[in-house]
Amino acid sequence: MTSLDELRLSDFLQHILDAIERCQRYTSGMDEARFCDDEKTQDARRSHSHVRDHR
């Protein structure tokens, strides 16, 4: 693996960790019923759970 590949992997993994943190923050304190009633939080959580490699 080259240095550039390692950097990209590091960036990609950090992006995953950031997305997980956002999902946790968005849903913190919510029970299932409240989450199901909140379309905006569902959409935000869904958009951050689909982490893709944009190389």
C-alpha positions as CSV (number, residue, x, y, z in Angstrom):
1,M,0.0,0.0,0.0
2,T,1.4,3.4,-1.0
3,S,1.4,6.5,1.3
4,L,-1.4,7.9,-0.8
5,D,-3.5,4.8,-0.4
6,E,-2.9,4.9,3.4
7,L,-3.9,8.5,3.5
8,R,-7.1,7.8,1.6
9,L,-7.8,4.8,3.9
10,S,-7.3,7.0,6.9
11,D,-9.6,9.7,5.5
12,F,-12.2,7.1,4.6
13,L,-12.1,5.6,8.1
14,Q,-12.3,9.0,9.7
15,H,-15.4,9.8,7.6
16,I,-17.0,6.5,8.9
17,L,-16.2,7.5,12.5
18,D,-17.6,11.0,11.9
19,A,-20.8,9.6,10.4
20,I,-21.3,7.2,13.3
21,E,-20.8,10.1,15.8
22,R,-23.5,12.1,13.9
23,C,-25.9,9.2,13.9
24,Q,-25.5,8.8,17.7
25,R,-25.8,12.5,18.3
26,Y,-29.0,12.8,16.1
27,T,-30.7,9.9,17.9
28,S,-29.4,10.5,21.4
29,G,-32.3,10.4,24.0
30,M,-34.8,9.2,21.4
31,D,-36.9,6.1,21.9
32,E,-38.1,4.0,19.0
33,A,-41.5,5.7,18.8
34,R,-40.0,9.2,18.8
35,F,-37.5,8.2,16.1
36,C,-40.3,6.7,13.9
37,D,-42.3,9.9,14.2
38,D,-39.3,12.1,13.2
39,E,-38.8,11.9,9.4
40,K,-36.0,14.5,9.5
41,T,-33.9,12.5,11.9
42,Q,-34.6,9.4,10.0
43,D,-33.4,11.1,6.8
44,A,-30.3,12.5,8.4
45,R,-29.4,9.2,10.0
46,R,-30.0,7.4,6.7
47,S,-27.8,9.8,4.8
48,H,-24.9,9.4,7.3
49,S,-25.2,5.6,7.4
50,H,-24.4,5.3,3.7
51,V,-20.7,6.1,3.8
52,R,-19.1,5.7,0.4
53,D,-15.5,5.9,-0.9
54,H,-15.5,9.0,-3.2
55,R,-12.1,8.5,-4.8
